[in-house]
Amino acid sequence: EITGNTVYQGILALAKDAIRAGEPLSSFFKDYPEIFPPFFSQMITVGEKTGTLNKSLLTISDFYAKEAERIIGNITTFLTPVLIIFAAAVVGLLLLSVLTTIYQTITIIT
């Protein structure tokens, strides 16, 4: 319900059941390294052991927010020249079309 991703929904439902059964949250996430990277489960382990799980979760949240910003920045940096080249190509084709029409008209007149 929290996420629209069905894979995460299923895993989080399993996590909820595991927590209700008394299993530590960190050990559950360690079972899914392909979904939750080691950094994630290690931070949760540290939070559980030190009694500061809320701070660990905030740290994870900040890390992934910065990571998302970095990725978006990289995509923007990559797309800007691509879009400029695309716009230049469109303008070039329009200019070529207009000049071709003018040239054909002049050729017909003469």
Secondary structure, 3 states (H helix, E strand, C coil): CCCCCHHHHHHHHHHHHHHHCCCCHHHHHHCCCCCCCHHHHHHHHHHHHHCCHHHHHHHHHHHHHHHHHHHHHHHHHHHHHHHHHHHHHHHHHHHHHHHHHHHHHHHHHC
